[in-house]
Amino acid sequence: MKVTLSYGKPSNKSWKVKGGDANTLFANLNKNGFWGRYRSNETASWSGKGAKIDAVKLTAKPVVLMPSWTEYSKIKAGQKSWDKMWKALKKHEDNHHTIFDTSAKAFKKKLEVEGDLDPKGMKKTWETYQKDAQKLQDDYDKKSKHGKNEGVILDAW
C-alpha cells in the first residue's frame, strides 16, 4: 500500500489580548479558554480498485495560534514576564506538532505493514488513529497541565 503524508511546519497565527496590568491580562487570557492552541487540521483520503485500498494520503494544514498582547510596547514592566511565558507557550504548542508528526508517521508505517484493507477497514483504521492521536495530545496537556509545568505562567509585575 502506498501511503503519503503531506504537511509542513505549522503556520503561525495570533489572537489579540488586552491588559494594562498583570491581573487584567491574565483574566483576558483566560476568557479565551486557551492561551495558545495547536491544530493539525488533518484529513485522509484513500483509493483502490474494488474492495482493496492501495493508496492513502494524509494531508494536514497545521496551525499554531498564539496570543498577541496589545499593550506590550507600552508596559515595559510586564515585558519580561510576557516574553518568558510566550516562549514557553510557543514551545508547548510546537510540542503538540511533534506529537502529531510522530503519530502520523506511525500511522503511515502501520498501514504500510498491514497492507490489505477494504474501505470499511480503512475507515475504522482512520477513526482509531484519530482517537489515539487525540489521546496522546490530551495526555500531554494533562501531564504538562497545559504547559504550566513547562513554564507557561504569567508572573505578576
C-alpha positions in Angstrom: 0.0 0.0 0.0 1.3 3.4 -0.9 0.9 5.9 2.0 1.7 9.6 1.5 2.0 12.2 4.2 1.5 15.8 3.1 2.1 18.6 5.5 4.8 21.1 6.6 5.6 23.1 9.6 2.7 24.8 11.3 1.6 28.3 10.2 1.7 30.8 12.9 -1.4 32.9 13.7 -2.2 35.2 16.6 -5.1 36.4 18.6 -5.2 39.8 20.4 -5.4 40.1 24.2 -5.7 43.3 26.1 -4.5 44.1 29.6 -3.0 47.2 31.2 -1.8 45.2 34.3 -0.9 41.6 35.0 -4.3 40.8 36.6 -6.3 42.1 33.7 -4.0 40.5 31.1 -4.3 37.2 33.0 -8.1 37.4 33.2 -8.3 38.2 29.5 -6.1 35.3 28.5 -8.3 33.0 30.5 -11.5 34.4 28.9 -10.5 32.8 25.6 -10.5 29.3 27.1 -6.9 28.8 26.0 -3.7 30.9 25.8 -2.2 29.1 22.8 -3.6 26.4 20.6 -2.4 23.8 18.1 -4.5 22.3 15.4 -3.2 19.8 12.9 -6.3 20.0 10.7 -5.6 16.6 9.2 -7.7 14.7 6.7 -7.3 11.4 5.0 -8.3 10.1 1.6 -7.9 6.6 0.2 -8.5 4.9 -3.1 -8.2 1.4 -4.6 -9.7 -1.0 -7.1 -12.7 -3.0 -6.0 -12.5 -3.9 -2.3 -8.8 -3.3 -1.8 -7.3 0.0 -0.7 -4.0 0.6 -2.4 -3.3 4.3 -1.7 -3.8 6.5 1.3 -3.0 10.2 1.7 -2.9 12.0 5.0 -3.0 15.8 4.5 -2.7 18.4 7.2 -2.5 22.1 7.5 -1.1 22.6 11.0 -1.6 25.9 12.8 -0.2 27.3 16.0 -2.4 30.1 17.4 -0.5 32.4 19.9 -1.6 35.4 21.9 -0.5 38.9 20.9 -0.6 41.4 23.8 -1.9 44.7 22.5 -0.2 46.9 25.2 3.2 45.1 25.0 5.1 48.1 23.8 3.5 50.4 26.4 4.1 48.4 29.6 7.8 47.8 30.0 7.4 46.3 33.5 5.4 43.3 32.1 7.5 42.5 29.0 10.0 40.1 30.7 7.2 38.1 32.3 5.3 38.1 29.0 8.3 37.1 26.9 9.1 34.2 29.3 5.5 32.9 29.2 5.2 33.4 25.5 8.4 31.5 24.7 7.3 28.5 27.0 3.8 28.6 25.4 5.3 28.5 21.9 7.4 25.6 22.8 4.4 23.8 24.3 2.4 24.3 21.1 5.3 23.2 18.9 5.5 20.0 21.1 1.9 19.3 20.0 3.0 19.4 16.4 5.8 17.0 17.2 3.2 14.6 18.7 1.1 14.9 15.6 4.1 14.3 13.3 5.1 11.2 15.3 1.5 9.9 15.2 1.2 10.5 11.5 4.5 8.7 10.8 3.4 5.8 13.0 0.0 5.7 11.1 1.9 5.5 7.8 4.1 2.7 9.0 1.2 0.8 10.3 -0.7 1.0 7.0 2.4 0.0 5.0 2.9 -3.1 7.3 -0.8 -4.0 7.4 -1.4 -3.7 3.7 -4.7 -5.3 2.8 -7.6 -3.1 3.9 -11.0 -2.7 2.4 -12.8 0.6 2.5 -14.7 -0.3 5.7 -11.4 -1.5 7.4 -9.6 1.7 6.3 -12.4 3.9 7.7 -12.1 2.1 11.0 -8.3 2.3 11.0 -8.5 6.1 10.3 -11.0 6.6 13.1 -8.9 4.6 15.5 -5.8 6.7 14.5 -7.7 9.9 15.1 -8.9 8.8 18.5 -5.4 7.5 19.6 -3.7 10.6 18.3 -6.1 12.9 20.2 -5.5 10.8 23.4 -1.7 11.4 23.0 -2.4 15.2 22.7 -4.8 15.1 25.7 -2.3 13.1 27.8 0.4 15.6 27.0 -1.8 18.5 28.1 -2.8 16.7 31.3 0.8 15.8 32.2 2.1 19.3 31.4 -1.1 21.0 32.9 -1.5 22.7 29.5 2.1 24.0 29.7 2.0 25.2 33.3 4.6 22.6 34.3 6.8 23.8 31.4 6.8 27.5 32.4 3.6 28.7 30.8 3.0 31.1 33.7 2.4 34.8 33.7 4.2 36.3 36.7 2.9 39.5 38.3 4.8 42.7 37.8 
